[in-house]
Amino acid sequence: MIDPIFLVEAAINGILLGGVLALLALGLNLIFGVLDIVWIAYVDLVMLCMYAIYFLNAVYGWPIWAAGVASLGVGTLLGVGVHLLIISPILTSAPINQLLATGGLLFFLQSFATFLWTTDHKTVRLSLPSYEVAGIFLPATRIIPFAISILAVIVLYLFLTRTYIGTAIRAVSQDRDAMALMGANPQRVYIVTSAVGGAMAGLAGALLIIQYSVHPFFGAQFGPLTFMVCVLGGLGNMVGAFIASFIMSEIIAIGGVVISTEMGYVIAFVVFIIMMFVRPGGILARRQ
């Protein structure tokens, strides 16, 4: 018999994990909604940002907050760089070519990171307290990333709804023909979208590095889960991705307590497959 308090603690941890997972999914969905290309290597960009924070903090002695801010800049540059060097030349190519290009980038980044830094796990040393509320332990290493993630989601929402370029991005994600009617510059919209998506990857890296160690194959840990969330929510649908993030994180967290951590992921995958049969377009499919 499992103590109910462990289930409550698992549910809360699932919510806290869902915040960071939502940040990853929203960044990837934002890019897909505008460019109509899934960046297979998106979480590997997060991995590079995590390495940047590790070296700035552990090697060069930067405060963790300053390294985190620098990670936003690194992510933005990576996002723009990937778009200009890889995505832009293949924007009108066949989907299979786009998939192969971004998949090739994934393997290149993993091999490049392995060559430079080996496969050793690197961890940022950060001492944060853990709080106890009614017998439930809540570590600050999860509370702080969750709070910042939700704040970032709110900022992204305001950016997309209250600014001209944000409105142009939403218009493109819903109807590409609306871009010409709004007088928006396509290349500018694409670059800004890639920059914002990259910045979100940088922020996700800053929030994940205080919870997990970084290694060249970190993308294999969160990459498939991020894609599952995006597909479950409906590719290109921001609200759907946000909701799906918490659904999947709750299944993993509670399943991990009731059975095992590995089975928590297995159950999440089974639920994902079932939902794809029930709603192939996702729980909130993107408007056609």
ABEGO torsion letter per residue (X at the ends): XBBAAAAAAAAAAAAAAAAAAAAAAAAAAAAAAAAGBBBAAAAAAAAAAAAAAAAAAAAAGBBAAAAAAAAAAAAAAAAAAAAAAAAAAAAABBAAAAAAAAAAAAAAAAAAAAAAAEABBBBBBBBBBBBBBGGBBBBAAAAAAAAAAAAAAAAAAAAAAABAAAAAAAAAAABAAAAAAAGBBAAAAAAAAAAAAAAAAAAAAAAAAAABBBBAAAAAAAAAAAAAAAAAAEBGBAAAAAAAAAAAAAAAAAAAAABBAAAAAAAAAAAAAAAAAABAAEABBBBX
